[in-house]
Amino acid sequence: MSSTQMPPSATDISEPSTVEHAVSSDSLFVDWQVLQQLRESGRRRLAALSGREDDVLRLVVLGHPNKAIAQQLKISIKTVEKHRSRLMSKLKVKTPPDLMRIWLQANPSDLISRPILNTGRTS
């Protein structure tokens, strides 16, 4: 397969071989075109989320439990659970590691370079 061809499952982040195809540790070869296609696929998937679902996702990805998410967003734990359930359904995932995979696919540098949540507080 040439470096410009995409493997059949390259847009499916739940398939670890996709990333292995894009980044080969054997030769330190990076197929930037495949990585870009993966990023675009992840961003399309995340675009389906509401703003609040996106807020919950960001905090889940950081490892916060539902109670801490509820406190930070000033909503009930039940509401967090509902948003979390809905976003997992929309993204067609079953586990937090799957959520992390999609998040990192779409936003590989956001956890480092951007604020995680804009709560409007200045402290």
MDAnalysis code that builds the backbone (N, CA, C; Angstrom):
import MDAnalysis as mda
import numpy as np

u = mda.Universe.empty(369, n_residues=123, atom_resindex=np.repeat(np.arange(123), 3), trajectory=True)
u.add_TopologyAttr("name", ["N", "CA", "C"] * 123)
u.add_TopologyAttr("resid", np.arange(1, 124))
u.add_TopologyAttr("resname", ["MET", "SER", "SER", "THR", "GLN", "MET", "PRO", "PRO", "SER", "ALA", "THR", "ASP", "ILE", "SER", "GLU", "PRO", "SER", "THR", "VAL", "GLU", "HIS", "ALA", "VAL", "SER", "SER", "ASP", "SER", "LEU", "PHE", "VAL", "ASP", "TRP", "GLN", "VAL", "LEU", "GLN", "GLN", "LEU", "ARG", "GLU", "SER", "GLY", "ARG", "ARG", "ARG", "LEU", "ALA", "ALA", "LEU", "SER", "GLY", "ARG", "GLU", "ASP", "ASP", "VAL", "LEU", "ARG", "LEU", "VAL", "VAL", "LEU", "GLY", "HIS", "PRO", "ASN", "LYS", "ALA", "ILE", "ALA", "GLN", "GLN", "LEU", "LYS", "ILE", "SER", "ILE", "LYS", "THR", "VAL", "GLU", "LYS", "HIS", "ARG", "SER", "ARG", "LEU", "MET", "SER", "LYS", "LEU", "LYS", "VAL", "LYS", "THR", "PRO", "PRO", "ASP", "LEU", "MET", "ARG", "ILE", "TRP", "LEU", "GLN", "ALA", "ASN", "PRO", "SER", "ASP", "LEU", "ILE", "SER", "ARG", "PRO", "ILE", "LEU", "ASN", "THR", "GLY", "ARG", "THR", "SER"])
u.atoms.positions = np.array([
    [0.854, -1.177, 0.000],
    [0.000, 0.000, 0.000],
    [0.896, 1.234, 0.000],
    [0.642, 2.192, -0.853],
    [1.463, 3.399, -0.908],
    [1.136, 4.302, 0.272],
    [2.018, 5.290, 0.523],
    [1.815, 6.167, 1.670],
    [0.619, 7.089, 1.498],
    [0.069, 7.187, 0.305],
    [-1.091, 8.054, 0.105],
    [-2.397, 7.294, 0.175],
    [-2.347, 5.964, 0.192],
    [-3.566, 5.190, 0.291],
    [-3.938, 5.018, 1.751],
    [-5.227, 5.018, 2.019],
    [-5.722, 4.870, 3.361],
    [-6.216, 3.448, 3.549],
    [-5.891, 2.800, 4.687],
    [-6.415, 1.457, 4.907],
    [-7.937, 1.500, 4.998],
    [-8.620, 0.389, 4.734],
    [-10.077, 0.386, 4.687],
    [-10.741, 0.926, 5.948],
    [-10.137, 0.705, 7.120],
    [-10.777, 1.124, 8.367],
    [-10.163, 2.386, 8.950],
    [-9.495, 3.189, 8.164],
    [-8.752, 4.330, 8.697],
    [-9.621, 5.371, 9.374],
    [-10.896, 5.401, 9.094],
    [-11.736, 6.374, 9.771],
    [-12.374, 5.803, 11.026],
    [-12.078, 4.568, 11.362],
    [-12.645, 3.940, 12.552],
    [-11.607, 3.945, 13.661],
    [-11.714, 4.888, 14.592],
    [-10.727, 5.035, 15.654],
    [-10.750, 3.869, 16.619],
    [-11.836, 3.116, 16.660],
    [-11.885, 1.991, 17.569],
    [-10.997, 0.853, 17.077],
    [-10.455, 0.999, 15.902],
    [-9.576, -0.013, 15.311],
    [-8.124, 0.403, 15.523],
    [-7.434, -0.184, 16.524],
    [-6.058, 0.217, 16.814],
    [-5.111, 0.101, 15.632],
    [-5.338, -0.823, 14.717],
    [-4.435, -0.990, 13.590],
    [-4.403, 0.248, 12.697],
    [-5.442, 1.077, 12.765],
    [-5.480, 2.305, 11.975],
    [-4.346, 3.225, 12.374],
    [-4.198, 3.444, 13.660],
    [-3.135, 4.312, 14.148],
    [-1.789, 3.646, 13.915],
    [-1.720, 2.345, 14.092],
    [-0.471, 1.636, 13.841],
    [-0.050, 1.775, 12.386],
    [-1.028, 1.848, 11.481],
    [-0.710, 2.056, 10.071],
    [-0.127, 3.452, 9.857],
    [-0.720, 4.430, 10.530],
    [-0.300, 5.814, 10.337],
    [1.070, 6.092, 10.943],
    [1.365, 5.464, 12.066],
    [2.639, 5.699, 12.742],
    [3.310, 4.351, 12.959],
    [4.366, 4.104, 12.248],
    [5.086, 2.848, 12.365],
    [6.308, 3.039, 13.245],
    [6.350, 2.339, 14.383],
    [7.484, 2.479, 15.294],
    [8.739, 1.816, 14.718],
    [8.564, 0.879, 13.798],
    [9.717, 0.199, 13.204],
    [10.607, 1.164, 12.430],
    [9.998, 2.013, 11.654],
    [10.777, 2.878, 10.772],
    [10.636, 4.361, 11.104],
    [9.907, 4.666, 12.177],
    [9.618, 6.048, 12.539],
    [8.953, 6.795, 11.389],
    [8.196, 6.058, 10.614],
    [7.472, 6.610, 9.476],
    [6.111, 7.104, 9.941],
    [5.754, 8.300, 9.569],
    [4.445, 8.849, 9.904],
    [3.733, 9.189, 8.607],
    [2.565, 8.615, 8.424],
    [1.755, 8.926, 7.257],
    [0.824, 10.073, 7.642],
    [1.257, 11.301, 7.389],
    [0.530, 12.488, 7.816],
    [-0.842, 12.571, 7.172],
    [-0.974, 12.071, 5.985],
    [-2.279, 12.118, 5.320],
    [-3.285, 11.236, 6.070],
    [-2.853, 10.064, 6.496],
    [-3.745, 9.185, 7.255],
    [-4.078, 9.819, 8.601],
    [-3.076, 10.414, 9.262],
    [-3.338, 11.074, 10.538],
    [-4.332, 12.221, 10.373],
    [-4.214, 12.987, 9.307],
    [-5.145, 14.087, 9.045],
    [-6.552, 13.548, 8.813],
    [-6.667, 12.459, 8.082],
    [-7.980, 11.857, 7.835],
    [-8.585, 11.339, 9.136],
    [-7.749, 10.766, 10.003],
    [-8.228, 10.312, 11.309],
    [-8.739, 11.498, 12.130],
    [-7.985, 12.591, 12.133],
    [-8.382, 13.787, 12.886],
    [-9.713, 14.314, 12.374],
    [-9.861, 14.407, 11.063],
    [-11.115, 14.906, 10.492],
    [-12.288, 13.994, 10.839],
    [-12.061, 12.694, 10.812],
    [-13.105, 11.740, 11.174],
    [-13.521, 11.922, 12.634],
    [-12.554, 12.074, 13.518],
    [-12.853, 12.290, 14.931],
    [-13.605, 13.582, 15.164],
    [-13.211, 14.635, 14.469],
    [-13.881, 15.929, 14.623],
    [-15.322, 15.880, 14.119],
    [-15.547, 15.143, 13.038],
    [-16.923, 14.984, 12.548],
    [-17.778, 14.279, 13.596],
    [-17.215, 13.255, 14.217],
    [-17.968, 12.521, 15.242],
    [-18.282, 13.420, 16.432],
    [-17.310, 14.214, 16.876],
    [-17.516, 15.086, 18.037],
    [-18.461, 16.238, 17.728],
    [-18.583, 16.611, 16.461],
    [-19.469, 17.710, 16.074],
    [-20.931, 17.384, 16.361],
    [-21.260, 16.124, 16.510],
    [-22.643, 15.719, 16.781],
    [-23.059, 16.011, 18.223],
    [-22.102, 16.329, 19.085],
    [-22.403, 16.545, 20.500],
    [-22.913, 17.960, 20.760],
    [-23.783, 18.066, 21.762],
    [-24.226, 19.389, 22.200],
    [-23.079, 20.044, 22.977],
    [-23.199, 21.325, 23.233],
    [-22.170, 22.033, 23.992],
    [-21.954, 21.431, 25.370],
    [-23.031, 21.098, 26.062],
    [-22.912, 20.531, 27.410],
    [-22.332, 19.117, 27.357],
    [-22.718, 18.335, 26.351],
    [-22.127, 17.004, 26.192],
    [-20.624, 17.124, 25.955],
    [-20.227, 18.121, 25.190],
    [-18.806, 18.361, 24.945],
    [-18.090, 18.724, 26.252],
    [-18.717, 19.562, 27.083],
    [-18.135, 19.904, 28.386],
    [-17.931, 18.654, 29.234],
    [-18.960, 17.808, 29.282],
    [-18.873, 16.564, 30.063],
    [-17.780, 15.670, 29.495],
    [-17.720, 15.546, 28.178],
    [-16.699, 14.710, 27.546],
    [-15.297, 15.168, 27.935],
    [-15.052, 16.470, 27.875],
    [-13.727, 16.991, 28.207],
    [-13.327, 16.607, 29.626],
    [-14.269, 16.684, 30.548],
    [-13.963, 16.353, 31.935],
    [-13.825, 14.846, 32.146],
    [-14.616, 14.057, 31.428],
    [-14.466, 12.594, 31.493],
    [-13.088, 12.192, 30.986],
    [-12.672, 12.791, 29.882],
    [-11.371, 12.487, 29.290],
    [-10.244, 12.804, 30.274],
    [-10.447, 13.826, 31.088],
    [-9.443, 14.181, 32.099],
    [-9.492, 13.266, 33.312],
    [-10.475, 12.367, 33.348],
    [-10.552, 11.394, 34.431],
    [-11.395, 11.819, 35.618],
    [-12.180, 12.884, 35.471],
    [-13.016, 13.339, 36.585],
    [-14.211, 12.420, 36.776],
    [-14.542, 12.086, 38.037],
    [-15.757, 11.303, 38.283],
    [-17.004, 12.177, 38.099],
    [-18.152, 11.525, 37.965],
    [-19.402, 12.245, 37.725],
    [-19.678, 13.312, 38.778],
    [-19.390, 13.008, 40.038],
    [-19.656, 13.966, 41.111],
    [-18.842, 15.248, 40.918],
    [-17.576, 15.123, 40.571],
    [-16.725, 16.292, 40.345],
    [-17.174, 17.071, 39.110],
    [-17.606, 16.342, 38.082],
    [-18.111, 17.000, 36.869],
    [-19.361, 17.805, 37.213],
    [-20.255, 17.207, 37.997],
    [-21.485, 17.895, 38.397],
    [-21.164, 19.171, 39.168],
    [-20.219, 19.089, 40.080],
    [-19.851, 20.272, 40.863],
    [-19.248, 21.355, 39.979],
    [-18.368, 20.976, 39.093],
    [-17.708, 21.965, 38.238],
    [-18.689, 22.632, 37.283],
    [-19.617, 21.858, 36.742],
    [-20.571, 22.407, 35.773],
    [-21.836, 22.964, 36.438],
    [-21.923, 22.780, 37.774],
    [-23.078, 23.267, 38.538],
    [-24.388, 22.650, 38.039],
    [-24.343, 21.314, 37.855],
    [-25.521, 20.545, 37.466],
    [-25.584, 19.320, 38.379],
    [-26.696, 18.598, 38.354],
    [-26.828, 17.421, 39.214],
    [-26.042, 16.232, 38.642],
    [-25.752, 15.300, 39.522],
    [-25.048, 14.081, 39.090],
    [-25.899, 13.329, 38.069],
    [-27.218, 13.293, 38.290],
    [-28.121, 12.621, 37.335],
    [-28.028, 13.259, 35.949],
    [-27.912, 14.574, 35.909],
    [-27.786, 15.273, 34.624],
    [-26.468, 14.916, 33.956],
    [-25.397, 14.827, 34.738],
    [-24.097, 14.401, 34.194],
    [-24.225, 12.999, 33.615],
    [-24.863, 12.104, 34.369],
    [-25.034, 10.724, 33.901],
    [-25.825, 10.678, 32.597],
    [-26.847, 11.526, 32.507],
    [-27.669, 11.563, 31.284],
    [-26.848, 12.075, 30.097],
    [-26.083, 13.171, 30.307],
    [-25.234, 13.699, 29.231],
    [-24.190, 12.665, 28.815],
    [-23.597, 12.021, 29.798],
    [-22.559, 11.028, 29.517],
    [-23.126, 9.861, 28.715],
    [-24.296, 9.395, 29.114],
    [-24.948, 8.294, 28.404],
    [-25.269, 8.701, 26.964],
    [-25.799, 9.920, 26.796],
    [-26.149, 10.392, 25.462],
    [-24.926, 10.547, 24.568],
    [-23.855, 11.105, 25.117],
    [-22.674, 11.312, 24.275],
    [-22.038, 9.979, 23.895],
    [-22.061, 9.016, 24.816],
    [-21.510, 7.700, 24.476],
    [-22.354, 7.024, 23.396],
    [-23.656, 7.219, 23.481],
    [-24.546, 6.665, 22.462],
    [-24.300, 7.337, 21.108],
    [-24.208, 8.668, 21.094],
    [-23.970, 9.395, 19.846],
    [-22.639, 9.000, 19.208],
    [-21.623, 8.774, 20.055],
    [-20.300, 8.425, 19.533],
    [-20.142, 6.922, 19.302],
    [-21.166, 6.163, 19.694],
    [-21.169, 4.706, 19.510],
    [-19.981, 4.035, 20.206],
    [-19.797, 4.404, 21.485],
    [-18.737, 3.803, 22.296],
    [-19.337, 3.271, 23.584],
    [-18.596, 2.371, 24.237],
    [-19.102, 1.758, 25.462],
    [-18.228, 2.024, 26.680],
    [-16.991, 2.465, 26.465],
    [-16.086, 2.630, 27.593],
    [-15.375, 3.985, 27.564],
    [-14.948, 4.475, 28.726],
    [-14.168, 5.726, 28.749],
    [-12.891, 5.679, 27.899],
    [-12.167, 4.555, 27.842],
    [-11.009, 4.535, 26.931],
    [-11.383, 4.758, 25.466],
    [-12.565, 4.290, 25.066],
    [-13.035, 4.559, 23.700],
    [-13.286, 6.045, 23.502],
    [-13.852, 6.686, 24.532],
    [-14.050, 8.137, 24.465],
    [-12.721, 8.853, 24.321],
    [-11.732, 8.417, 25.104],
    [-10.396, 9.023, 25.056],
    [-9.798, 8.869, 23.666],
    [-9.978, 7.709, 23.063],
    [-9.432, 7.459, 21.731],
    [-10.019, 8.432, 20.704],
    [-11.330, 8.624, 20.764],
    [-11.975, 9.544, 19.827],
    [-11.511, 10.972, 20.093],
    [-11.458, 11.342, 21.372],
    [-11.027, 12.703, 21.725],
    [-9.618, 12.973, 21.202],
    [-8.704, 12.053, 21.474],
    [-7.320, 12.256, 21.048],
    [-7.171, 12.184, 19.535],
    [-8.026, 11.412, 18.898],
    [-8.010, 11.363, 17.439],
    [-8.330, 12.743, 16.876],
    [-9.333, 13.389, 17.448],
    [-9.784, 14.681, 16.935],
    [-8.966, 15.860, 17.453],
    [-8.417, 15.730, 18.647],
    [-7.759, 16.853, 19.321],
    [-6.434, 16.431, 19.944],
    [-5.481, 16.023, 19.170],
    [-4.261, 15.475, 19.754],
    [-3.492, 16.438, 20.654],
    [-3.633, 17.723, 20.447],
    [-2.865, 18.659, 21.270],
    [-3.727, 19.522, 22.180],
    [-5.042, 19.409, 22.113],
    [-5.917, 20.290, 22.886],
    [-5.753, 20.151, 24.395],
    [-5.475, 18.974, 24.878],
    [-5.354, 18.805, 26.320],
    [-4.165, 19.565, 26.877],
    [-3.213, 19.894, 26.030],
    [-2.027, 20.617, 26.471],
    [-2.144, 22.100, 26.169],
    [-2.619, 22.456, 24.988],
    [-2.518, 23.834, 24.523],
    [-3.757, 24.694, 24.729],
    [-4.892, 24.116, 25.095],
    [-6.107, 24.905, 25.250],
    [-6.714, 24.667, 26.623],
    [-7.439, 25.666, 27.140],
    [-8.153, 25.443, 28.406],
    [-9.198, 24.353, 28.194],
    [-9.377, 23.518, 29.185],
    [-10.302, 22.401, 29.075],
    [-11.750, 22.857, 29.129],
    [-12.035, 23.835, 29.948],
    [-13.414, 24.251, 30.104],
    [-13.448, 25.731, 30.415],
    [-14.259, 26.454, 29.708],
    [-14.418, 27.879, 29.971],
    [-15.640, 28.053, 30.865],
    [-15.405, 28.200, 32.162],
    [-16.517, 28.322, 33.107],
    [-16.882, 29.765, 33.357],
    [-16.122, 30.706, 32.787],
    [-16.430, 32.105, 32.991],
    [-15.787, 32.683, 34.238],
    [-15.150, 31.835, 35.046],
    [-14.485, 32.320, 36.250],
    [-13.105, 32.835, 35.905],
    [-12.644, 33.817, 36.658],
    [-11.330, 34.405, 36.392],
    [-10.304, 34.026, 37.432],
    [-10.652, 33.211, 38.407],
    [-9.710, 32.874, 39.475],
    [-8.712, 31.848, 39.107],
])
